[in-house]
Amino acid sequence: MPVSEELRSLLKPGCVRADAAPVAHLIGVNGSGMKALAEFLLDLGWKVHGSDTQALPNDLPPDSVWHRVRFSLGHDTANLADETAIVVHSPAIEASNPERGAAVQRGLPVLSYVEMLAELLSSRTAICIAGTHGKTTTTAMVATMLREAGLSVSAIIGGEAIAYGRSGWAGSGELIVIEACEYRRHFLQFEPHVAAILNIEADHFDCFATLHDAQAAFADFAARVSPKGRLILPASEASSRAVANHAACPVERVSIAANDESADWRVSEIVAVASGSTFRVESPGGESQVVTLPVPGQHNVGNALAAIAVCSAVGVSLDAIADGLQTFRGVRRRFEVRGEFRGATIIDDYAHHPTAARATIETARRAFPNRRIVVAFQPHQVSRTQHLMDEFAVALALADETLLVPIFAAREDTQIATRTLGELAEKTSRNGANVRVLTSLDHLSATLEDSARPGDVWLLLGAGNINVCASPR
């Protein structure tokens, strides 16, 4: 059932009456994007119900969004309240899910997460951040700078912005910033006013058989940007240069190389310290501004430059951009320092692609010089591990010690996953790495407790659930 005009109007700011709040039921509500959507809808004045097979944490802080969501553990038709107005499901929820089936039988609008985002964007001025890596961090940077500049911007981010303790919120203005994910070509449902494509690499091999397929999808996304808007692209990447030919809007190119004459936005005078960087930004109009970025890593300098160009495209001054950027505190699970354990520093990071893994290890080397770097890596999906095995083996060998835990492999053959992990261990070892294969996350926790030494830096990498080991007993 399509979304009615009456229901669509209730997705706009200020249109929900407190005494008549509609109910949205979110299936798979515990996912990062779905949690952001829940926060957004609550800000609009909706009531939010949700279900998930993953339980909520036991130690919820007093301001947690989950205190405002009617949560059900597990999926059951009984979870669908009589007053439900719309049902939204995460991409992982199959059509056979009982709650989806019950909603269809009742004639309720049933939308995927991406379809719901498209509904929200249809009545707003959309800023979309795309790319193989860096989407979450860059989206959070843009949202932070716009918010700190005084714009009542909405945001739906795939991770929690640490400064705000939230990953989604609804502002009263027209601007909304979201991640635009290429998986299954989801981002082709959006019509951005301003967009950034941070990078294009081979990934998501279950829907892009080749890099050329991925490039074609990004080209189609570029063509969807409003002719009156702006597209931000990296100057030095050949894939992005090809994509630019498909855009009907003005294109601006960014580069962190001071001498890159092909770039409209450049940086120079980069000074990196353990906590972040300072650098000078040079704009297409010749303006220059020194900015402070409070998160480490050269890759984040590139993310920040793209975010700066995006904010400039919607009219924010460089002075206001600089003021906003220095308030940025990062995103959960992106080089997130979780604390100390027996003198070892524990860092949690979502890196699940060789490029991201390399960037995270190199960032740790710069931030913590002359310290032993131990990487515990949980590969995400067998197909990605197989296709990018050589690249993973080179990246993981940059650590002083590499611990491999079983592949996070939803609906994939466990025997193949085990064999693939062994092949990864062998290839990483051939690159000179000290590699150990662990049998489980419990085995990793025990290894951390037994082997952590004062001065160590332990990087827990992966997009699955390896982060549960980031708080050892």
C-alpha positions in Angstrom: 0.0 0.0 0.0 1.5 3.4 -1.0 1.9 6.2 1.5 -1.1 8.5 1.5 -0.8 12.2 1.1 -2.2 12.7 4.7 0.5 10.4 6.1 3.2 12.0 4.0 2.3 15.4 5.4 3.0 14.0 8.9 6.6 13.4 7.9 7.1 17.1 7.5 8.3 19.3 10.4 5.7 20.7 12.8 2.7 18.7 11.4 2.1 16.2 14.2 -0.3 17.1 16.9 0.8 15.9 20.4 -2.7 14.5 21.0 -2.8 12.5 17.8 0.7 11.2 17.3 0.9 8.5 14.6 2.7 5.2 15.3 5.6 3.9 13.2 6.6 0.3 13.6 10.3 -0.4 12.7 11.3 -4.0 12.1 15.0 -4.4 12.8 15.0 -1.2 14.9 18.4 -2.0 16.5 20.4 -1.4 13.3 22.4 1.8 13.1 20.4 3.4 10.3 17.0 2.3 11.8 18.0 3.7 15.2 18.7 7.0 13.5 15.3 6.9 11.8 13.7 6.2 15.2 15.3 9.3 16.7 14.3 11.3 13.7 10.6 10.2 13.9 10.5 10.8 17.6 11.7 14.4 17.0 8.9 14.9 14.6 6.4 13.9 17.3 5.7 10.3 16.2 5.4 7.4 18.5 7.9 4.6 17.6 7.5 0.9 18.2 10.1 -1.6 17.1 11.4 -5.1 17.1 14.7 -6.8 16.7 16.3 -10.2 17.4 19.2 -8.3 19.0 18.5 -7.3 22.6 19.1 -3.8 23.9 22.0 -3.1 26.2 21.3 -3.6 29.9 22.9 -0.4 31.0 21.0 2.2 29.0 21.8 5.8 29.9 18.9 8.0 31.1 18.8 9.9 27.8 18.9 6.9 25.6 16.4 6.9 22.7 15.4 3.3 23.7 13.5 4.7 26.7 11.1 6.4 24.2 10.7 3.3 21.9 8.3 0.5 22.7 10.7 -2.3 22.0 10.0 -6.0 21.5 12.7 -8.7 21.4 12.0 -11.0 18.5 9.5 -10.8 15.6 5.9 -11.7 16.2 2.6 -10.5 14.7 1.6 -9.5 18.3 4.2 -6.8 18.2 2.2 -4.8 15.6 -0.1 -2.4 17.6 -3.6 -1.7 16.4 -2.8 2.0 16.0 0.2 1.4 13.7 0.2 3.9 10.8 3.3 2.8 8.9 5.8 -0.1 9.0 9.4 0.3 8.0 11.9 -2.6 7.8 15.7 -2.8 7.6 17.3 -4.3 4.5 18.0 -7.5 6.4 14.3 -8.2 7.0 12.9 -10.7 4.5 9.4 -10.6 3.0 8.6 -13.8 5.1 9.0 -11.8 8.3 5.7 -12.3 10.3 5.4 -8.6 11.1 5.8 -7.6 7.5 3.2 -10.2 6.5 0.7 -9.0 9.1 1.2 -5.4 8.0 0.5 -6.3 4.4 -2.6 -8.2 5.4 -3.9 -5.2 7.3 -3.3 -2.9 4.3 -0.7 -0.8 6.0 2.1 1.0 4.1 5.2 -1.2 4.3 8.4 0.5 3.3 12.1 -0.5 3.3 14.5 1.7 5.2 15.7 3.2 1.9 12.2 3.8 0.7 11.4 5.6 3.9 14.5 7.8 3.5 13.3 8.7 -0.1 9.9 9.7 1.4 11.7 12.0 3.9 13.9 13.5 1.3 11.1 14.2 -1.1 9.8 17.2 1.0 13.3 18.5 1.9 16.5 19.8 0.4 18.7 16.7 0.4 22.4 16.5 1.0 23.7 13.0 0.2 27.1 11.6 1.1 28.2 8.6 -1.0 31.4 6.6 -1.5 33.0 3.2 -0.6 34.6 4.6 2.6 34.0 7.5 4.9 30.3 8.1 4.5 29.4 7.9 8.1 32.1 10.2 9.3 31.7 12.7 6.5 27.9 12.8 7.0 28.4 13.4 10.7 30.9 16.2 9.9 28.5 17.9 7.6 25.6 17.6 10.0 27.8 19.0 12.8 29.0 22.0 10.9 25.5 22.9 9.6 24.0 22.5 13.0 26.8 24.6 14.7 26.3 27.3 12.0 22.8 27.8 13.3 20.9 25.9 10.6 18.1 23.7 11.8 19.3 20.7 9.7 17.9 17.2 9.9 20.3 14.2 9.8 20.2 10.4 9.6 23.7 9.0 10.1 24.8 5.4 10.1 26.6 5.9 13.5 26.3 7.9 16.6 27.8 11.4 16.5 29.7 11.4 19.8 29.2 15.1 20.5 25.4 14.8 20.4 25.0 11.2 21.6 22.6 10.6 18.6 22.7 9.4 15.1 19.5 11.0 13.9 17.5 14.1 14.5 14.8 16.2 12.9 15.3 19.9 12.5 12.7 22.5 11.6 14.4 23.6 8.4 14.4 22.2 4.8 18.0 20.8 4.8 18.5 17.1 5.5 21.9 15.2 5.3 22.0 11.5 5.0 24.4 8.7 3.9 23.7 7.5 0.4 24.7 3.8 0.3 25.5 2.2 -3.1 24.6 -1.3 -1.8 21.9 -2.8 -4.1 22.0 0.6 -5.8 19.9 2.0 -2.9 21.2 5.5 -3.5 19.4 5.7 -6.9 16.2 6.2 -5.0 17.4 9.7 -3.9 17.4 13.0 -5.7 20.1 15.1 -4.0 20.4 18.8 -4.1 24.1 18.6 -3.1 26.1 15.3 -3.1 29.6 14.2 -2.4 31.2 11.0 -3.7 34.2 10.4 -1.5 35.8 7.5 -3.4 34.8 4.5 -5.6 36.4 1.1 -5.0 35.5 -2.5 -5.6 33.1 -3.7 -2.8 29.6 -5.3 -2.3 30.5 -8.2 -4.7 27.0 -9.7 -4.3 25.6 -6.8 -6.3 28.6 -5.4 -8.2 30.5 -8.1 -10.0 33.2 -5.7 -11.2 34.5 -2.3 -10.4 33.0 -1.1 -13.7 29.6 -2.1 -12.4 30.1 0.0 -9.3 31.4 2.9 -11.3 28.2 2.8 -13.5 26.0 2.9 -10.4 27.9 5.9 -9.1 27.6 7.6 -12.5 23.8 7.1 -12.3 23.8 8.6 -8.9 25.8 11.6 -10.1 23.2 12.1 -12.8 20.4 12.4 -10.1 21.9 15.5 -8.5 19.8 18.5 -9.2 21.1 20.7 -12.0 20.8 23.6 -9.6 22.9 21.8 -7.0 26.5 20.7 -6.6 28.5 17.5 -6.8 31.7 17.2 -4.8 34.3 14.7 -6.1 37.9 13.7 -5.4 40.3 15.3 -7.9 42.8 12.5 -8.0 40.6 9.4 -8.5 40.2 8.3 -12.1 36.8 6.6 -11.3 35.4 9.9 -10.0 36.7 11.8 -13.0 34.7 9.5 -15.2 31.6 9.9 -13.1 31.7 13.7 -13.4 30.8 13.4 -17.1 27.4 12.2 -16.1 26.5 15.1 -13.8 24.1 17.8 -15.0 25.1 20.0 -12.1 28.3 22.0 -11.4 31.1 19.8 -10.1 33.8 20.8 -7.6 36.9 18.7 -7.0 38.7 18.3 -3.7 42.3 17.2 -3.0 44.5 17.1 0.1 47.5 17.6 -2.1 48.5 21.3 -2.0 50.0 21.2 -5.5 47.0 19.5 -7.2 46.1 22.0 -9.9 43.1 19.9 -10.9 41.4 20.6 -7.6 39.0 23.4 -6.7 39.4 22.8 -3.0 42.9 22.1 -1.6 44.6 21.8 1.7 48.1 22.8 2.8 50.2 23.2 5.9 48.8 19.9 7.5 50.1 19.5 11.0 49.0 16.1 12.5 49.0 15.2 16.2 47.7 12.3 18.1 44.3 13.9 18.7 43.7 15.3 15.1 45.1 17.8 12.6 45.2 21.4 11.7 45.4 22.5 8.1 44.8 25.4 5.8 41.8 25.1 3.4 41.9 27.0 0.0 38.5 27.5 -1.6 37.7 27.8 -5.3 37.1 31.6 -4.8 40.6 32.1 -3.4 39.6 32.2 0.3 41.9 30.6 2.8 41.1 29.4 6.3 43.0 27.5 8.9 40.8 24.8 10.5 41.2 22.3 13.4 40.0 18.7 13.0 39.7 17.0 16.4 39.9 13.4 15.0 43.1 11.8 13.8 44.1 10.3 10.4 45.0 11.7 7.0 41.9 10.0 5.5 39.8 12.2 7.8 41.5 15.3 6.4 40.1 14.2 3.1 36.7 13.5 4.6 36.7 16.9 6.2 37.6 18.7 3.0 34.7 17.1 1.2 32.4 18.0 4.1 33.7 21.6 4.0 33.0 21.8 0.3 29.5 20.5 0.9 28.7 23.0 3.6 30.0 25.8 1.4 27.7 24.7 -1.4 24.7 25.4 0.8 25.9 28.8 1.8 27.9 28.4 5.0 30.9 30.7 5.3 34.4 29.4 5.8 34.6 31.1 9.2 31.4 29.3 10.4 32.6 26.0 8.9 35.9 26.3 10.8 34.0 27.0 14.1 31.7 24.0 13.5 34.4 21.6 12.6 36.4 22.1 15.7 33.4 20.9 17.8 33.3 17.6 15.9 34.1 14.7 18.3 33.9 11.8 15.9 31.5 8.8 15.5 31.1 5.7 17.5 33.2 2.8 16.1 35.4 5.1 14.0 38.8 5.0 15.6 36.9 5.2 18.9 39.2 4.9 21.9 37.3 2.7 24.3 39.7 3.0 27.2 42.7 1.4 28.8 43.1 -2.2 29.9 46.2 -3.1 31.9 48.1 -0.2 30.3 47.0 -1.1 26.7 44.9 1.3 24.7 41.7 -0.3 23.2 40.4 1.2 19.9 37.2 0.1 18.2 36.8 0.7 14.4 34.3 -0.3 11.8 36.9 -0.9 9.1 35.9 -3.9 7.0 37.6 -3.1 3.6 41.3 -3.2 3.0 41.6 0.5 2.3 39.9 1.3 5.6 41.9 -1.2 7.5 45.2 0.2 6.2 44.1 3.8 7.0 43.2 2.8 10.6 46.5 1.0 11.2 48.5 3.8 9.7 46.5 6.3 11.8 47.4 4.3 14.9 51.1 4.3 13.9 51.1 8.1 13.7 48.9 8.7 16.8 50.9 6.2 19.0 54.5 6.1 17.7 56.9 3.4 19.0 54.1 1.3 20.5 53.1 -2.3 19.7 50.1 -2.4 17.4 47.9 -5.5 17.7 45.1 -5.8 15.2 42.1 -8.1 15.9 40.1 -8.4 12.6 36.7 -9.9 12.0 36.2 -10.1 8.3 32.7 -9.1 7.1 31.2 -11.5 4.5 32.9 -14.4 2.7 32.5 -12.8 -0.7 34.3 -9.6 0.3 37.1 -11.5 2.0 37.6 -13.7 -1.0 37.6 -11.0 -3.6 39.9 -8.6 -1.7 42.0 -11.3 0.1 45.4 -10.1 -1.4 44.6 -6.5 -0.4 43.5 -7.6 3.1 46.7 -9.6 3.5 48.9 -6.6 2.7 46.9 -4.2 5.0 46.8 -6.5 8.0 50.5 -7.2 7.8 51.1 -3.6 8.8 50.4 -4.5 12.4 53.0 -6.0 14.8 50.6 -8.8 15.5 47.4 -9.8 13.7 44.6 -11.8 15.3 41.9 -13.2 13.0 38.5 -14.2 14.3 35.7 -16.0 12.4 34.2 -14.2 9.5 30.9 -12.4 10.3 29.0 -14.3 7.6 25.3 -14.0 7.6 23.6 -16.8 5.6 26.9 -18.0 4.2 28.4 -21.5 4.4 30.4 -21.9 7.6 32.8 -24.4 6.1 33.6 -22.1 3.2 34.0 -19.2 5.8 36.4 -21.3 7.9 38.5 -22.2 4.8 38.5 -18.6 3.6 39.8 -17.4 7.0 42.6 -19.9 6.9 43.6 -18.7 3.4 43.6 -15.1 4.7 45.8 -16.1 7.6 48.3 -17.8 5.3 48.5 -14.9 2.8 48.9 -12.4 5.6 51.7 -14.5 7.1 53.5 -14.6 3.8 53.6 -10.8 3.9 55.7 -11.1 7.1 53.0 -10.8 9.6 52.7 -12.5 13.0 49.3 -14.1 12.6 47.1 -16.1 14.9 43.6 -17.5 14.0 41.2 -17.5 17.0 38.1 -19.7 17.2 35.6 -17.1 18.5 35.0 -13.7 20.0 35.3 -15.3 23.5 38.7 -16.6 22.4 39.6 -13.0 21.5 38.4 -11.6 24.8 40.5 -14.2 26.6 43.5 -13.4 24.5 43.2 -9.7 25.2 43.0 -10.4 28.9 46.0 -12.7 28.8 48.2 -10.9 26.3 47.7 -7.2 26.6 50.8 -5.4 27.7 51.4 -1.8 29.0 51.9 0.5 26.0 50.1 -1.8 23.5 47.5 -0.4 21.1 44.8 -2.9 20.3 42.7 -2.2 17.2 39.4 -4.2 17.0 38.4 -3.9 13.3 35.3 -5.1 11.6 31.7 -4.2 10.7 30.2 -7.2 12.6 30.0 -7.6 16.4 33.7 -7.6 17.3 33.1 -4.4 19.3 31.6 -6.5 22.1 35.2 -7.3 23.0 36.2 -3.7 23.3 35.4 -3.5 27.0 37.4 -6.4 28.6 36.6 -7.4 32.2 
